[in-house]
Amino acid sequence: MAAFAPELPLAVAFSGGADSTALLIACVARWPGQVRAFHVHHGLQAAADDFEAHCAAQCEALGVPFRSHRVDARAAPGDSPEAAARDARYGALEALARAEATQGTIRSIALGHHADDQVETLLLALSRGAGLPGLSAMPARAQRGGLLVHRPLLAVPAADIRRWLAARRVPWIEDPSNGDGRYTRNRIRAVLLPALRDTFAQFHATFARSAAHAAQAQQILDEVAVEDLALVGRPPRIAALQVLSRARQANVLRHWLAQWHAGAPSAAQMDQLLSQIDACTTRGHRIELKVAGGFVQRRGDALHWYNARPLPEALR
């Protein structure tokens, strides 16, 4: 927290849990009169109204302006419940920031993610075979929409946060869903983190260091991708791509898809696309592959991406 210097006024995402409670109290003590509390009512539990009431009462006791936003965080069939709740939460926080503009523009928001959350995120990424973006885990600072998102507690273990609150006799909410074994993150918290604690006493710090190394390496790859995209063009020219190594082709194509088409190809899709680029030695060689929720197609000497299958040539 010592190095945490956000733009004021500051919003704190306040769920009523231990981490966000400690963060709110620390921020209010440091910047009195400059802090707002934003609460997201997910509507997923019967106790959600009680959570909201608890947060409102704590903010009244602290003299902190409290704003709540209700969302429908239910996941569509086949979607991740955790991802749906996360997306709904960030959307609600951005909406609250916009609504707060009359009281002073909110450009910074602080989230209570702590060191245990960071380790869980890294373990989830490893379990899914993630690349460097996933292995970078959560950044301490990131731009999301119109908000600068801060995570000042990433180096603080959850146990230390609870001890800090208990010493001050500050109550917090224990979300009953945190004990639901259906969620992978909860199983990591209940089974893997205690085992890591018993085996590697410094795992919070060493895992965080590995995530930081991954983030630094990804930054270098992003810089190389910008330079390579300037060389191969946009849309990427096939002959220019073929001059690059296969690894650099994959890097620049991922950058092109992410930055210009908001797409993230799977490893299998990228491998297939690279093989087609390598085999593209004649003018008549066709490329049309499903990639990142759309299709990559060869047209002339370049690759184009569509979010829906193009019409057959006979129907154009």
NORUR-V847548 format. One record per backbone hydrogen bond with DSSP energy under -1.0 kcal/mol. CO is the residue of the C=O (numbers start at 1). NH is the residue of the N-H. If there is no record, write none. Layout:
[[CO,NH] [CO,NH]]
This chain:
[[1,4] [10,36] [11,110] [12,38] [16,173] [17,21] [18,22] [19,23] [20,24] [21,25] [22,26] [23,27] [24,28] [25,29] [26,30] [27,31] [31,34] [34,10] [36,12] [37,67] [38,14] [39,69] [41,71] [42,73] [45,48] [47,51] [48,52] [49,53] [50,54] [51,55] [52,56] [53,57] [54,58] [55,59] [56,60] [57,61] [58,62] [59,63] [59,64] [65,37] [67,39] [69,41] [76,79] [80,84] [81,85] [82,86] [83,87] [84,88] [85,89] [86,90] [87,91] [88,92] [89,93] [90,94] [91,95] [92,96] [93,97] [94,98] [95,99] [96,100] [98,101] [100,103] [101,104] [107,148] [108,11] [109,150] [110,13] [114,118] [115,119] [116,120] [117,121] [118,122] [119,123] [120,124] [121,125] [122,126] [123,127] [124,128] [125,130] [126,129] [131,135] [132,136] [134,137] [140,151] [142,149] [144,147] [147,144] [148,109] [149,142] [150,111] [151,154] [153,156] [156,115] [157,161] [158,162] [159,163] [160,164] [161,165] [162,166] [163,167] [165,170] [166,169] [175,178] [176,179] [177,180] [180,183] [183,187] [184,188] [185,189] [186,190] [187,191] [188,193] [191,195] [192,196] [193,197] [194,198] [195,199] [196,200] [200,203] [202,206] [203,207] [204,208] [205,209] [206,210] [207,211] [208,212] [209,213] [210,214] [211,215] [212,216] [213,217] [214,218] [215,219] [216,220] [217,221] [218,222] [219,223] [220,224] [221,225] [222,226] [223,227] [224,228] [225,229] [226,230] [227,231] [228,232] [229,233] [232,237] [236,303] [237,241] [238,242] [241,244] [245,249] [246,250] [247,251] [248,252] [249,253] [250,254] [251,255] [252,256] [253,257] [254,258] [255,259] [256,260] [257,261] [257,263] [266,270] [267,271] [268,272] [269,273] [270,274] [271,275] [272,276] [273,277] [274,278] [275,279] [279,281] [282,285] [287,298] [289,296] [291,294] [294,291] [295,306] [296,289] [297,304] [299,302] [301,238] [302,299] [304,297] [306,295] [312,315] [313,316]]
